[in-house]
Amino acid sequence: MMILLFLIMFWAIAGFLIFNVEPSSISRFWHENVLTPFQKINTNVTKQAELNRIKVEQERQQAEAYQAYLALIRESFKYKNDGN
């Protein structure tokens, strides 16, 4: 971790002093090449998680409806057998 921090600081200092890089170009590089891809990945993961949550909720509702349907069938057979 310290090596990475050192490299980043060296790159920034070298950019300012040796290559005369403007801070705006470093900021633009950082946003275009580092932050934006991570934001896209995070957005895709968030969307996928939301879709998975919706899918699980739909499956749960279908299971509840099926259980209610089976209970209704059991009740109808119970009354049908009691009547005979």
N, C-alpha and C positions, 0 to 999 in steps of 0.2 A: 504494500500500500504506500509506503514511504517512497519507494522507487517511482511509482506512478505519479505521486504528487511532485516529486523532484523533476520528472520528465515534463510534466505539464508546466511547471514554473519555468524550467529552462526554455521550453518552446516559446512561452510568452515573452520572456526576457530577450531571447534571441530574436524573436520577431520584431520586438520594439527597437532594439539597439542595432542589430546587425543588418536585418533586411528591411528596416523601416516600414514595418507592417502597421497599418492603422488599426485602432481598436475596433472600428466598425467592421472591418473585414474578418477579424477574429470572431466577433460576435455573429456575423452572418454565417461563417463557416460552422460555428458551434450549433447554431439553430438549424441549418440546412442538413448537416451531416450527422449530428448527434441527437438533438432533441426531437426533430420531426419524425425520424424512423421509430423512436421509442413511443412517441405519442400515437403513431399509426398502429403499432403493435398493441399498445394499451387499449386503444379504441376498439380494435378487432376482438381482443380478449373480453372486453366489457360487453360488446354486442353478443358474442358467443355465449357468455355467461347468462345474459338476459334471455336469449333464445332457449338455453337449456332450462332455465328456471320456468319459463312459460310452458315448455314441453312437459316438465315434471308435474306442474300444476294441472295441465290438461289430462295427463295420465291418471293423476289422483282423482280428479272429478269423474273420469270415465269409470274408474274402479269403484267409486262410491255409488255411481248410478247403476252399475252392474250388480253390486251387492244389494241395493234396494230392489232391483228387478228380481233377483233370486229370492229375497225375503217375501216379495209379493206372490211369487209362484208357490213358495212353501205354504203361505197362508191360504192360498186358494185351494191347494190340495188338502190342507187340514180341514177346511170347511166342507169340501166336497166329500171327504171320508167321514166326517161327523154326521152328515146328512143321510148316509146310507144305513 
